[in-house]
Amino acid sequence: MEKEFHDNPKKAEMRKDTRKSYVTNVSYRVVVDEKATMPVKDEGLTQNISNGGLCLILNKELSSGAVLELKFEMPEENSNPVETRVKVVWQEKIETGYLTGVKFDIG
């Protein structure tokens, strides 16, 4: 298991998938309900990625359980941007914003 960005054994114990360091820009919108999203698009950075989710650095505090529409680039050359919905699992205030754990499986 890789060492995570912030050394928190509790979160490391909950992890199911190995995370890989991956930093890129991400844009997101908060999903209000199944048919509507917030009109404002915000931006942040990915910190790392796994099969189950992402760790993001965002500038806004979000509630646990919030659903986001994300858009980000993958490192493969000529790949299309990834657009997906994720659910906020946790957030931690850091000096540069909010470290935010999200999971892909929101079903």
Sequence and secondary structure as in RCSB ss.txt:
>XXXX:A:sequence
MEKEFHDNPKKAEMRKDTRKSYVTNVSYRVVVDEKATMPVKDEGLTQNISNGGLCLILNKELSSGAVLELKFEMP
EENSNPVETRVKVVWQEKIETGYLTGVKFDIG
>XXXX:A:secstr
    SS  HHHHHH  S  EE   EEEEEEEEETTEE S  EEEEEEEE SSEEEEEESS   TT EEEEEE  S
STT   EEEEEEEEEEEEETTEEEEEEES   
